[in-house]
Amino acid sequence: MNFDYEEAQLALQETLRRFIGREYGFEKRRTYIASADGFSRDVWSKFADLGILAMPCPSHLGGIGGTAVDTMLVMEILGRGLVVEPYLTTVVLCGGLIRDAGSDSQQGALLPLIAEGDLLMALGHHEPGTRYELNHVATRARPASDGYVIDGAKSVVLGGDTADKLIVSARTSGDVRDVLGLSLFIVDATAPGVRVVGYPTQDGRRAADIDLAEVRVGADALVGQRDRALPIIERAIDHSIAALCAEAVGIMSALNEATLEYLKVRTQFGQPIGSFQALQHRMVDMVVATEQARSMATLAAVRADSHDSAERRFALSAAKAYVGQAARRVGQEAVQLHGGMGVVDEFSVSHHFKRLTMINATFGDADHHLGYVSERLLAV
């Protein structure tokens, strides 16, 4: 299999790399996090100018029509810069959902707005006490004369407090853990009955808990087929897992570079601590773990576009489990090799480690996915 990237892919990645290096320094990032939105609207607009917000938008609507491999190249650079803008939630997760399941009118109305940077979206799916069970949904949507009425609650909605529109999962039939009976709806974040409580997360980003009380939506708000949304949700989550794996690789690469530089300049006993063989071995182990994680992230990106759900899910779980373990090892080693400087808020290493920790917990941690892979292997 040919793993060489196309010239256009490499050009896009290099352009984004230069932009992040020039416009997204560590101190600037801190000011973005401290703002009311928790990110920079100006940077988001520049992302639109660069074209990366048009990734899920098909070419006939003026977009790129990118693949999961294209997303991987973007997410790795965003990871290196610790970018806090809601790219994963708006573009990868919700943009992917609309692309894969939305009607022609929904695609035509929403995807160009996402590409232009004029629309932020978030997926409200997970609920309190459900952990990583994608089929566990208690929120209900009952038919009304002009559409549906939604009642329920969603927790830890990534980017939910700044979203203009939400994609909300709700049961239109069945019990809370049934595979069938799930549907998706587009809900205006400011609609009557929608209550959004936002808060910062450990990695400097933002999430929200959302209550929906007698929220009315039209029949045209339904995304995809009624009662059959679970496969759509699973595919969107798989795409997001592949994106997170790539982001983690970018963060690990940045940690390796920062740690190597620190070993060169930090002195002890009159010489750089990088000259100590034991620390050299630990540095090599970090690099090896990162390159192995890169291979798994590439596998995840290649498999994410597969229509074979069983093959896709197995590959994505294997990648998420390995990348999560590698990220923990690289993050912990980077913190330890930096000594006391590795945990201070004023130094980027601690922020890289926090983001790696949050990536591991998002959409299933390493233990969860390792358990799924083990069950699949034992069933063969």
Helices and strands as residue ranges (DSSP letters): H 7-23, H 26-34, H 41-50, G 52-54, G 59-61, H 68-80, H 87-87, I 88-94, H 95-101, H 104-115, E 121-124, E 140-144, E 147-158, E 165-171, E 182-188, E 194-200, E 206-218, G 219-221, E 222-223, H 230-265, E 267-268, E 271-272, G 273-275, H 277-304, H 309-337, G 339-343, H 348-361, H 366-379
